[in-house]
């Protein structure tokens, strides 16, 4: 018998597997080889966990600054904005890039290891500089979409450093990707999805650079950063969506489900999502970056590009696992993360249909979608910890963590939707919210309660992951 646990019958990546149901369907797994690349994967995991810890600390201040009565004890609305900048950048930008780095590092070849490690260290250094900026050189908080910033030399230097590290990660992921060629099986479909996500990320990096090169020098402040990050931010949404879909299928199969979507159909759906990202360079060629046409074309491409793949993949994943009750305790957290991810993402998508005007329904929409991706990545971490040589998370804490985080976020976004119906504005806090009626206070109170529950759920994820990391499995 092979000494490699990933080759032992009944095991995939060192995780005991439930026997698949006796029915037709595809099995979606990732080929992850155990070698020196595991150390690189551990590095990206460490960066992701550190980002979530920092984000959790800033989110406590963020939720408190918007909760009625509690916010009276905080200094000012500027305190809210600074916390919001760091919360968003750590919980979305850094966390997502780190998890992409984890997946791309383990599924690719061993080529260009120097570039892989350089990308990790430069990205980590940039993250540290950004996190220290609020205390050393805060500057003005600019609430630009996708990447809010602090208009300070230190923060912007950290952001540039982070961007260079992320660019190295993406470039190395493309150079080290498995040889081009479609394998019409579950493994081939997921590898295609990871490769498509890397291509979408490359388009995003090029878009940021393109916007910076052609932006009118007369622009400054929020107008400047809004346009600078708009094109690349839209392209990165395809990356996060593709990674989420890969995680959904992988988690469903890890739980023992057999998907009724064939690998050919999955590759087609991934291809449709990838095709949408190539509207981005056309938007740059056809319209000025500061034009309304440029902005609207990118928004249209994002709405239509990823949408066709999300519904069938989500339904297939849920259909496969909803009736399963895994006997193995290590599989229950994976099932919980998958179901919670699909539920919260669907809620965010539905809310987006009813957005009217600029109010807190907008953050309700993107909180649902972003948290859906985050929950899928949390499940992926639970799945991949044994591959990295750590104990597989199990027990009530690991199983309830995704539900606690997901339910908290649902209460959070329901409160925002409720308040949005009264016209409560986004990106404001404290007295600036102007809560006139009992309904508005109740809505924002729900927002605060749900946010606090979600913070607990997010911190529990870090606790579960760190407990698993502290218990390495002998090989």
N, C-alpha and C positions, 0 to 999 in steps of 0.2 A: 504494500500500500504506500502511496506517496506520502512523504513527510509534510507536504504542503496541505494545510487544512482545506484550502479552497478546492482541492482535487479529491477530497474524501467524499464518497457517496453519501448523499443526504445533507451535505454542507455546501453552502455557497458563500465564499468570502469568510469562512469560519463561523457563520451563523447557522444554527440548526434550522432546517426547513421543514415546514409542514408538508405532507404529501399532497400534490395537486389533485384537484377534483378530477374524476374520470369523465372529462368532457373535452370537446375540441376547443382549441384556443391557443394563442401564442404565449410564450414564456419570455418575458423581457428582463434580461440580466446584463450586467456590465462586466466585461473582462478586465480585471484589475490584477496585475502581476505583482507579486511580493518581491521587492528588491529595494535598492537605495532610494527609489522615488517615494517610499513611505515616509522618510524623514521630511521630505519637502511637503508632503501632504499634512504632516503633523504641524509644520510651521504655519501653513495657511489656516489650519483649524485653530491654532493658538491666536492668530491675528483676529479671526472672526469672533472668537469668544471674548477677547479683550474689547473689541468694538461693541459687542452687546452689553458688556458690563458698563462701559462708559456711557452708552446710549441710555441704559436703564437709569443711571444716576441723573443724567440731564432730563430724562422724561419725567422723573419724579418732580423736578422743579417746574417742568412744562405743564403738567396736569394741575399741579397746585396753583399755578398762576392763572388758570382759566376756570377754576372751581369757585362758585359763589361763596362768599364769606371767608374762605381760606385765603383767597388771593389778596385780601386786605392786609395780610401780614407780610406780603412780599414787597420789595422796594418799588418797582415800576414796571411798565409794559416793556421797557428795554430789556429787563431781566428775562421776560418771556421770550423775546425775539432771539436773544443770544442762545438761550437754552434750546429753542426750536432749531436754530441753525446746526448746532452740534448734534442734537438728537437725530435729525434727518440724515445728516452726512454720515454719522456712525452707524445708524441702524439700517440704512438703505445702501448708500454708496459703498462704504467700507465692508460691511457684512456681505453684501451681494458679491462684490469683487473677490473677497476672500474665499467664499464658497465656490465661486467659479474657478478660482485658482486651485482649490482642493480637488475638484472633479477633473479639470484639465491636466493637472499634474499626474494623476494616477492612471488616466486612461491612455495617455500619449506614450510616445517612445522615450528612450533615455537620452536622446540627442539634446545638445545645447543646455546641459545642466548648469553651466556657469550663468547663462542668461536667466534660467529659471530661478536660481537662488538670488541673483541680482534683483530681479523683479520683486521677489518677496521682501528683501531687506529694504529696498528703496520705498516700496509701498508702506511698509511698517514704519519707517522713519517719517514719512510724510504724514501718516496718521497721528503719530505722537506729537508732531509739531502743531497740527491742527487742533488737537485736543488741549494743548497747553496755551494756545493763543487767547482764549477768553480770560485767562488769569494774568497773562503777561502783556498782551497787546490786543485788547478786544476789538477796538474799532467799531464802526457802525454795522449793524446787522442788516443785510440786504436779502429780502425774502424772494429771491429769484426761483422760478420753477426748476425742478430737477436737482439743482445743486445750489442751495442757499449759501451765502458766504458772509464772512466778516470782512469788512473793507479795511484790513490791516495788513501791513507788510508781512508779519509773521504767519498769519493764517494763509494768505495767498501763496507764500513761499512753500508752506506745507502742502497746499492743494496742488501746486505745480509738481512738487516732488512725488506726491501720490499718483498724479496722472502719468508721470514718466515711468513709475514702477508698474502701473497697470498696463501701459503701452508695451513694456517689455514682456509682461505676462501674456498678453494677447499675441504678440509677435512670435514668442516662443511656442505658444500653443498651436499656432498655425504651422510652424516649421516642424514641430514634433508630432503632429497629428498622424494617425495611421495612414498608410498608403491609400490614395483615393481608389474607391471601388465599392460598389453597393453589395452588401450581403443581405439577402432577403430573409433574415431571421430576426429574432428579438434582439440579439446582441448587436447585429448590424444596424438595426433601426435606432437603438439608443446611441450608438457611437455616431451615427449620422446626425442625430439631434445635438450631441455635444459639439460636433464639428460645425454645424450650422450656427450654434450659439456663438462660437468663436469668430466666425465670419461676421455675424451681426455686430459683435463687440468691436471688430476691426473697423467696420463702417462708422461706428460711433466715435472711435478715437480720431479717425480721419475727419469726421464732421466737426468735432471740437477744434481741431487744428485749422480747418478751412474757415470756420466762422471767425476765429481769432485773426486770421490773415486778411480777411476782407472787411471786417467791421469798420464802419466809419469812425474816424478818430474823434469826431465831435460828440459822440455818445459817451455817457458816463453814468455811474450809479446803477439803479435797478434796470434801466433801459438797456444798458450795455450788457450786464450779466444775463438778463432774460434772453436776449438774442444769442449771446455767446453759447449758452447751454441748451438752447431749444432743439436744434437739429440733432446733436449728439445724444441728448437726453431721450428723444423719441426713438433713435436707433437702439439705444440700450434697453428700451422696453421689450424689444424683440428678443434680446439676449436673455433677460430674466424670464420671459414667458416660455422660451424654449427649454431653459433649465428646469423650470417648474414642471413642464409636461414630461420631461425625461424622468424627473423624480416621481411623479405620479405613477407612471407605468412601472418603474423599478420597484417602488414600494408595494404596489398591488401584487406583482409577481413574487416579491419577497415574502408576502403573507400567504402565498399559496394559491393565489387566484390565477386563472387562465383568461387572458383578455380575448374578447371576440373580435377585436380589431386586428387584422392581419398586419404583419410587418410592412408589406407593400403599401397598405393604406396609411400606416403611421408615417412612413417615409414621405408619402405624398403630402400628408398634412404638415409635416415639418417643412417640406419644400415650399408649400404655400406661405407659411409664416416667414420663411427666409426671403421669398420673393418680395414680400412687402417692404423689407428693409432697403431694397435697391431703388425704391422711390426716392430715398434720401439724396443720393448724389444727383438724381435728375432735378430735384427741387433746388439744389444749389446752382445747377447749370441753367435752369429755366427762369429763376426769379432771384432778385436781390435778397440777401439774407434778412434785411430789415423790412421787407415788404409783407403785406397781409397775405398775398398769394403764397409766398414761401411758407408762412406759418400755417395756413389752412391746409395746404397740400400735405405737409408732414402729419398734421392731426388726422386728416382723412386716411392716410396710409396706415397709421397706427391702429385706427379703429377697425379697418377692414382687413389688414394683413394678418394679425394674430388671431382674430376672432374665429375663423372657420375651424381651426385646430382645437381650440379650447373645449368647446362643448362636447364633441365626440370622444375626445381622450378623457375628459373628466367623467362623463357618463360611463365609459367602459371601465375606468378604474374603480368607480364607486360600485357599479353593478357586480364587479368581480369580488369585492371584499365585504360588502354590506351584510351578506348573510353568513360570512365566515366568523367563527369564534375560535381563534387560534389557541390550540392547547399549549403551545410553547410560550412561556412568559416573555421571551425576548421579542416576539412578534407583535404583541399587543400595543406597545408604543408606536410601532410603525403604522399599524392600522389606524390608531387614534390620530396620528399626525396627518395621514392621507385624508381621512374623512373631514377633519377640522379644516384642512387647507382648502378642499373643494367647496365646503360650505361657506367659509368666509369670503373666498374669491368670488363665488357666485353672488353673494350679497352685495359685494362692492360693484360687480358688473351691473346688477339690476338697479342699484342706486344711480349709476351713471346715466341711465336712460331718462331719469326724472330731474336731472340738473337743470335749473332755470335761474340764470343770474349768477352773481358772484357772492355766494354765502357759504356757510359751513357744510352744505351738502357736497361741495367739491372735495374737501378733505375726507368726508365720509366715504366717498367713492374711491379715492386712491388709497385710503387706509385699508379698506377691504381688499383691494387688489394686491397691495404691497404685503399685507399680512398673510394673504393666501400664498404668495411666493415664499415668504419667510417660514411659514409652517411646513411647506414642502421641503425646504432646505433643512429645517430642524429634523424632520423625519429622515432625510438623507444622512445627516450626521449620526443619528442613532443607528442607522443601517451600516454606516461605514466605519464606526468606531472599532468593531472587532477586526476589520481588515487592517486597521492601523496598529493592531496589537493590543487593544484595550478591551476591557470587559464590556459585553453587550448590555445596554441599559435594560432593566426590567423592574417589576414591582409596581405598586400603586402610584408612587410619585412619578415615575417615568410615563405611566399610562395616562394619568390625569393631567399631566403638564400641558400637552397640546390642547386638551379641551378647556382647561382653565384659561390659557392664553387666548384661544379662539373665542370662547364665550365672552370673556372680558372685552375683546375687540368688537364683538357684535353689539354689546351694550353700549360701548363707546360710540360706534357709528350710528346706532339707532338714536342716541341722544343728539348727535350732530344733525341727523336728518330731521328730527323733531324740531330742533332749534332753527334749522334752515328754513322751515316752513314759516317761521316768524320773521325771517329776514336777518338773523344774526350773522354778522360779517365774519369772514375768515381772516386769519393772521392778525387778530387783535386779542387783547386780554385785559383783565382788570376792568376799570371804569370805562375803557374804550368799547367794551362789548355792549354797553347801554341796554341792559336787560330790564325791560319795562314791565313785563307781565309775569304772572305766576308760571304760565306755560313755558316761557323762555328760561326761567330759573330752573324749572324741573328738567327741561331738556339738557341744559348745560350741566346740571347736577348729575344726570345719568351719564353724560360724557365723562365727568370726573370719576364717578364710581367705576364705570367700565374701564377707564384708563388705568386706574389703580389696580384692578383685578388683572388686567393684561400685563402690567408691570410685574406683578407677582409671578404670573405665568412665565414671562420672559426670563426673570431671574432664576426661576426653578429649572428652566432649561439649562442655564449655565451651571447650576448646582449639580444636576443629573450628569451632564457631560464631564464636569471636573471630577466627580466621584468615579466615573468610569475610567477617566484618564489616570487617576491615582491607583487603579487596580490593573496594571498591565498583565496580560495573559502570557504565560511562558510558552515559547515556541520550540 
